[in-house]
């Protein structure tokens, strides 16, 4: 059985390591921001990363958003039918998506697909010493590799969340109006009357932008800080997905408590 002193030593080592990684991540984030101008000067690189992170993630976003909308429409109709308010189905679906499910689920799918790919790409570049080669050629790897990928994810995330919410609304209309028989005019008019641009749509956009910063930073940092081995890269990918999901859920709670307190 380990002695109390060894347990205290292990606990202290774990705390110091976590604090050190947090400090390194903060410095890393500052370095990325400092090199953001150079990444936008290399506009083709940033556009390529937007295509990689955003366009190539459209399939999972479209399909997932459609099925989430179908489920929301079906469950929402069953609940609203008890109170004789089936005409408010459009409002229920739209508010659920724009406020919460759209930004949160889009960020989770984005982390699973694009975030893990970015971590793997940067981690493999580190394992094959491509980043060291850039240093030897006087090319800053943060400006050349990290910053374009970071901003590609930040720019793509709000757009993907908007597409997810739009597909969810379409899915709710499909199941509610086409299959169940809710009045088409009531579905759209109630949605327009019940959804506020400032408190619902705009706050959802802000959420998705914050999620994009968090997920993109985690993805590039875990790849850049990964152990340059196959096992190290695989662990970095796992940390990216797990940390991103937990961070998105925690940030969603904080942002919701701040945004909708006075709504």
N, C-alpha and C positions, 0 to 999 in steps of 0.2 A: 504494500500500500504506500503510495507516495506521501512524503512528509508535508506538513502545512507550508513549510518554507518553499518547497519546490512548486507547490500549487500557486503560491503567491508570486513566485518568480515567473511561472508560465502566464499567469493572468497579467502581470505587468508587461511582459514581453508582447502579449497579444494587444494590449491597449496601446503601447508605444508604436507598434507596427501599424495599427489602424490610424492613429493620429498622424504618423509619418505619411501614410498613403493619402490621407485627406489633405495634408499640406502640399504634397507633390501634385495632387489633382488640381488644387487651387492655382498653383503656379503654372501648371500645364494649361489650364483654362485661360489664364491671363496671357500666356504666350500665344495661344490660338487667336485671341482677340487682337493682339498686337500685329499678327501677321494676316489679319483678315483683308486689309487693303491690297496686299500682294496677291491674295487668292482671287479677288475680284478683278485685279488687273489681268490675271490669267483666266479670262472669262470662259474660254472653251473648256478648261479643266472643271470649273464650277458647274457649267451646263452639263458636262458629261456625268458629274456626280448627281445632279438633279435627275437626270434620266435614269441613272442606276438606282437611286434611292426611291424616286417617286414613280416614274413611268413603269418600271419593272415590278413595282408593288401594286399596280392598279388592279390586277386580276384578283388577288386575294382580298383587296379592299372592296371591290365591286361585288364579288360573290358573298362575302361575309356581311356587307351592309344590306344586301337584298334579303338574306335569310334572317338577319336580326329584325329587319322591318316586318317580315312575314310573321315572325313569332310575336313581336310587339302588337301587331294588328290583331292577331288571333286571341292572344291573352287579354289585350285591352278591350276587345269587343265583349268577351265573356264577363269581364268585371263591370263594364259600363252598362251592360244589358240589365244587370240587377237593379240599377238605379234609374233605368229609362233614359239614359244619356248617351246612346250610341252615336248621336250626331257629333259628339265631342271626340270621336276616335282620332281624327286628324290632329287635334290639339295635343292629345296624349302622346301620340307617336312622335310628333315634331318636337315637343318639349323634352321628351325622354332622350331623343337623339342629339339635339343641339346643345342641351345643357350637360349631359353626362355621357351617354353611351357612345356618341359619335367621337368626341375627342379621346376618351379613355380607351375604347376598343381599337380605334385606329392607331393609337400610340403603341398599344400592346402588339398588334399585328406588325406594325412598322419595326418595332424592336426585334421581333422574332425573325422577320425576313431580312430587312435592310441592315439593321443594327448588327446582327450576327455576321452578316456578310462583310461589313466594313471591318469588324474586329478580326475576322479571319484573314482578310486581305492585308491589313497592316501588320498583323502578327506574323504572317508568312513572309512579308517583306523584311521584318526584323530577323526572323529565323534564317533567312537566306542572305543576311547581311547587306541587303540593298540599301537600308537606311544608313548604315556605316559608309557605304560607298558614296552616297550623296554627300555626307559630311566631308569625305576626302576630296570631293570635287567642288567644295565650297558652296554646296546647295543645301539650304536649310530644309530638312525633311518635314518640319512642322508647316512651313509655308508651302512646300511643294506637294505634300501628301496629306497632311492632317487637316489643314484649314479648308481646302476645297470640299473634302468629304463632310466636315462638320457643317458648313453652310449649305451644302446640298441637302443634308437631312433637315436642317432648320427651315429651309424654304419649302421643302416638300411636305412636311408634316401638316401644316394648316390646310393645304390643298387636298391632301388625302383625307383629312377629317371632314372637310366639306363634301367631298365625293361620297364618303361613307354615309353621312347624314342624308344626302340627297337620295341615295339608293335605298336607305332605310325608309324614308318617306314614300318612295315609290313602291316598296314592298308592302308597307301598311295599306296604301291605296289599293294595291292589287288584291290583297286578301280581304280587305274590308268592303271595297266597292264592287269589284268584279266577281268575287266568289261568294261573299256573304250577302251582299245586297244593300249596304249602307248607301244613303243618298250621296251622289257624287258632288253636288253643289254644297251640301252641308259639310262634307269632309274638308273641302278646300276653304270654304268661307270661315268655318270655325277655326281652322288652323291659322288663317290670316288674322283673325280677330284675337286669338289667344296667345300668339307668339309675339313677344316684344323684341325689337331689334337690339336695343341696348342691353337689356338684362338677360336675354336668351342667346341670340345669335352672336353678338359681339363678345360676350363673356366666353362663349364656346370657342371663338377664334383665339382669344387670349389664352385660354387653357391649352389649346392645341399648339400654340407657339411656344409656350413654356415647356410643354411635354417634348416638343421637338428639340429644344435646347438641351434638356436633361438627357434624353435618349441618345442624341448625337454625341454629346460630350462623353457619356459613359462608353459608347461604342468605340470612339477613337482613342480614348484613354486606356481602355482595357487592351486594345490591340497594341498600342505603343508601349505599354508597361508589361506586356506578357513575357513569360520566360521563352527564350528562343529555341524551343523544342516542340515536337509534335504534341506532346502531352500538355505543355504549357499553353500552346495556342488553343487546344480544345478546352482547357479549363477557363481561359479568358473568354471564349465564346459562351460558355455556360454562365460565367459571372455576368456577362453583358445582358443576357436575357433575364436572369433572375433579378439582378439589381435594377434593371430598367422597369420591370413589371412592378416591383415593390416601390420604386421611386415614383412612378406614375400614379399609383393608388394613393400614396401618402400626399403627393402634391395635389391630387384631385380633392382630397378632404380639406386641405388647407385653403386652396383657392375657392372651393365652394363655400366654406364658412366665411370667407372674406367678401365674395362677390354677391351672394344672395341673402346676406343678412338683412339688408334693408329693402329687398325687392318686394 
